[in-house]
């Protein structure tokens, strides 16, 4: 990758103007600033539009896109990556609005990109921590050895990098060459697992790494891992429909297990639900409807010209 690479940061937001404002201010304080900050607003109705116009659009670094409806994190990242690619940026730095960044987060990512120009990374991701310093959004380490893309999973370990198999859109530095190879995220996912599927699609064709010295903080309301059985927020619980459908789709696509495996998984979850009686009806409906939707879910992967 060339030394003077251009970087666009993508920030997807929906009805969280306070978090968005903080995220944008942290981006402006980066020791290596992005060349553009593209805000994808999923049709927020909390005054986000007004706040952005009053506080940020006087600065030409910002590019504001307000979508006509809420397309979820998947649709937002799809729109942001597509726009950055069409504007011919070399690297596309993806995140949601609930992220703050250590001052050198981007510079550490670009240090690896620039010092290893022949590697052609698909993406580089940051180390993600929670508000109290705990590890979050931990990527899946790739321990595969000996294919034609690389020799060992730890080949950049001396530079503080570990090869990964998948990662999340929480400080996800995407190479435009990866977009050329695999296309765009699946916007029909709406929410959850869209980054897992997309990163797996990329790591199947290009090596990708976690950069240990690049650190960001994820201010997710619930810091623990997603758990449909322990979720008590009814509105949030409804979104597990997407999580269940999308995760089954991703497992089928990349693990190729037979139908009986997925049937068994849904039955096991239904049985397990009885040990968590809170919101039992809603959870049961989500599991069944998510499984049925998975059976007919055949989203199109959009390539780029």
C-alpha positions in Angstrom: 0.0 0.0 0.0 1.4 3.4 -0.9 2.8 5.7 1.8 0.4 8.6 1.1 -2.7 6.5 1.4 -6.0 8.3 1.9 -8.2 7.2 4.7 -12.0 7.8 5.2 -13.5 7.2 8.6 -17.1 5.9 8.5 -19.3 6.6 11.5 -22.8 5.0 11.5 -25.3 6.6 13.9 -28.9 6.3 14.9 -30.6 8.4 17.7 -27.5 8.7 19.8 -26.3 12.3 19.2 -24.4 12.6 22.4 -22.3 9.5 21.7 -21.9 10.6 18.1 -20.6 14.0 19.1 -18.0 12.4 21.4 -16.9 10.0 18.7 -16.5 12.8 16.2 -14.5 14.9 18.6 -12.1 12.0 19.3 -11.7 11.4 15.6 -10.6 15.1 15.2 -8.0 14.6 17.9 -6.2 11.7 16.2 -2.5 12.1 15.8 -3.0 10.9 12.2 -6.3 12.4 11.2 -8.5 10.6 8.6 -8.6 12.5 5.4 -12.4 12.5 5.5 -15.0 11.6 8.1 -18.2 10.3 6.5 -21.2 10.3 8.9 -24.0 7.9 7.9 -27.2 8.9 9.7 -29.8 6.2 9.8 -32.7 8.7 9.7 -32.3 9.8 13.3 -35.2 11.7 14.9 -33.5 12.9 18.1 -32.0 16.1 16.7 -28.8 14.4 15.3 -29.3 16.2 12.0 -29.4 19.7 13.6 -26.4 18.9 15.9 -24.2 17.8 13.0 -25.0 20.9 11.0 -24.4 23.2 13.9 -21.3 21.6 15.3 -19.4 19.9 12.5 -20.4 20.7 8.9 -18.4 24.0 8.9 -15.3 21.7 8.8 -14.7 20.4 5.3 -13.3 17.1 6.6 -16.9 16.0 7.3 -19.3 14.5 4.7 -22.8 13.9 6.0 -25.2 11.4 4.5 -28.7 11.2 5.9 -30.5 8.0 4.8 -34.2 8.0 4.1 -35.0 5.3 6.6 -33.2 3.3 9.4 -31.3 0.5 7.6 -29.5 -0.7 10.7 -25.8 -1.0 11.3 -25.6 -3.3 8.2 -27.2 -0.8 5.9 -25.3 2.1 7.4 -21.9 0.4 6.9 -23.0 -0.7 3.4 -23.7 2.9 2.5 -20.6 4.3 4.1 -18.2 1.8 2.5 -19.8 2.2 -0.9 -19.5 6.0 -0.7 -15.8 5.9 0.5 -15.0 3.4 -2.2 -16.6 5.5 -4.9 -14.6 8.5 -3.7 -11.5 6.4 -4.2 -10.2 6.2 -0.7 -7.4 3.7 -0.1 -8.5 2.7 3.4 -12.0 2.8 4.9 -12.1 3.0 8.7 -15.4 1.6 9.9 -17.0 2.2 13.3 -20.3 3.0 15.1 -21.1 6.1 17.1 -20.4 4.5 20.5 -16.7 4.3 20.0 -14.0 6.6 21.4 -10.4 6.2 20.3 -6.9 6.5 21.8 -5.1 9.3 20.2 -2.8 7.0 18.2 -5.5 4.5 17.1 -5.3 5.3 13.4 -1.6 6.0 13.3 -0.8 2.6 14.7 -3.0 0.9 12.1 -1.4 2.9 9.3 2.1 2.2 10.7 1.5 -1.5 10.0 -0.1 -0.8 6.6 2.7 1.4 5.5 5.6 -0.8 6.8 4.3 -3.9 5.2 3.3 -2.7 1.7 3.5 -6.1 0.1 1.1 -7.9 2.5 -2.0 -6.5 0.9 -4.0 -6.8 4.1 -7.8 -7.2 3.7 -8.4 -5.3 7.0 -6.6 -4.3 10.2 -8.6 -4.0 13.4 -7.9 -2.3 16.7 -7.9 -3.8 20.2 -11.3 -3.0 21.7 -11.7 -2.4 25.4 -14.8 -1.5 27.5 -15.2 1.5 29.8 -13.4 -0.3 32.6 -10.6 -1.6 30.5 -12.0 -5.1 30.0 -11.6 -6.8 26.6 -14.5 -6.5 24.2 -15.3 -7.5 20.6 -12.5 -10.0 20.7 -11.7 -11.2 17.2 -11.4 -14.8 16.3 -7.7 -15.7 16.0 -6.8 -17.6 12.8 -4.4 -20.5 13.6 -4.4 -21.9 10.1 -1.0 -22.6 8.6 0.5 -23.2 5.2 -1.8 -22.0 2.5 -0.8 -19.8 -0.4 -1.6 -16.5 1.3 0.7 -16.7 4.2 3.0 -19.0 6.0 2.0 -18.9 9.7 -0.8 -17.2 11.6 1.7 -15.2 13.8 4.0 -13.9 11.1 3.7 -10.3 12.3 3.7 -11.1 16.0 7.0 -9.2 16.4 5.2 -6.1 15.3 2.4 -6.5 17.8 -0.1 -8.1 15.3 -2.0 -11.4 15.4 -3.7 -12.8 12.3 -7.5 -13.0 12.7 -10.3 -14.9 11.1 -13.1 -12.4 11.8 -13.6 -9.1 13.5 -16.3 -6.5 14.2 -17.0 -3.0 12.8 -15.4 -1.4 15.9 -12.3 0.3 14.4 -12.1 -1.9 11.3 -9.6 -0.5 8.8 -10.7 -1.9 5.4 -8.5 -2.0 2.3 -10.3 -0.9 -0.9 -8.7 -3.8 -2.6 -10.7 -6.1 -0.3 -13.9 -4.3 -1.4 -12.8 -5.0 -5.0 -12.5 -8.7 -4.3 -15.5 -9.4 -2.1 -18.0 -6.6 -2.6 -20.0 -4.8 0.1 -21.5 -6.0 3.4 -24.9 -7.6 3.3 -27.3 -4.7 4.1 -30.3 -7.1 4.5 -28.7 -8.3 7.8 -29.9 -5.0 9.3 -28.2 -5.6 12.7 -25.8 -8.0 14.2 -23.4 -10.5 12.5 -23.0 -8.3 9.4 -19.4 -7.6 10.4 -18.7 -11.3 11.2 -19.9 -12.4 7.8 -18.1 -9.6 6.0 -14.8 -10.2 7.7 -15.0 -13.9 7.1 -15.6 -13.2 3.4 -12.4 -11.1 3.4 -10.2 -13.4 5.4 -11.0 -16.2 3.0 -9.1 -14.4 0.3 -6.7 -12.0 2.1 -4.7 -12.0 5.3 -6.0 -9.7 8.1 -4.7 -8.7 11.5 -5.4 -7.3 14.9 -3.0 -4.5 15.7 -2.3 -4.6 19.5 -1.1 -1.0 19.9 -4.2 0.5 18.3 -6.8 0.8 21.1 -10.4 2.0 21.1 -13.1 2.1 23.8 -16.5 0.6 23.0 -19.2 2.4 25.0 -21.9 -0.2 24.4 -24.7 0.0 26.9 -24.4 -3.7 27.8 -20.7 -4.5 28.1 -21.2 -8.3 28.3 -21.5 -10.6 25.4 -25.0 -10.9 23.7 -27.2 -13.5 25.4 -30.8 -14.0 24.4 -31.5 -16.0 27.6 -30.4 -13.2 29.9 -31.7 -10.2 28.0 -34.5 -8.4 29.9 -35.0 -5.4 27.6 -38.1 -6.3 25.5 -37.2 -3.9 22.6 -33.6 -5.1 22.5 -34.8 -8.7 22.8 -36.8 -8.3 19.5 -33.6 -7.6 17.6 -32.4 -11.1 18.5 -34.5 -12.2 15.5 -31.8 -10.7 13.3 -29.0 -12.1 15.4 -30.4 -15.7 15.3 -31.2 -15.6 11.5 -27.9 -13.9 10.6 -25.7 -16.2 12.7 -27.4 -19.3 11.3 -26.8 -18.0 7.7 -23.2 -17.2 8.5 -22.6 -20.6 10.1 -24.1 -22.3 7.1 -22.1 -20.3 4.6 -18.7 -20.7 6.3 -19.0 -23.9 8.2 -21.2 -25.8 5.8 -23.0 -28.0 8.4 -26.0 -30.1 7.3 -29.6 -29.1 7.9 -30.0 -31.4 10.9 -27.4 -29.4 12.8 -29.4 -26.1 12.5 -32.7 -27.9 13.4 -31.0 -29.3 16.5 -29.6 -25.9 17.5 -33.1 -24.3 17.4 -34.6 -27.1 19.4 -31.8 -26.9 22.0 -32.4 -23.2 22.4 -36.1 -23.7 22.8 -35.6 -26.2 25.5 -33.0 -24.0 27.2 -35.5 -21.1 27.2 -37.7 -22.9 29.8 -34.9 -22.4 32.3 -35.2 -18.6 31.8 -39.0 -18.0 32.2 -38.7 -14.2 31.9 -40.1 -13.2 28.4 -40.5 -16.8 27.5 -43.2 -16.2 24.9 -41.2 -13.5 23.1 -38.0 -15.5 23.1 -39.8 -18.6 21.8 -41.4 -16.6 19.0 -38.0 -15.0 18.1 -36.2 -18.4 17.9 -38.9 -20.0 15.7 -39.4 -17.0 13.4 -35.6 -16.5 13.1 -35.1 -20.1 12.2 -37.9 -20.0 9.6 -36.5 -16.8 8.2 -33.1 -18.4 7.9 -34.5 -21.2 5.8 -35.6 -18.7 3.1 -32.9 -16.0 3.6 -30.9 -15.6 0.4 -29.5 -12.1 0.4 -27.6 -10.8 -2.6 -23.9 -9.8 -2.2 -23.4 -6.6 -4.1 -20.1 -6.2 -5.9 -18.4 -2.9 -6.9 -17.6 -1.7 -10.4 
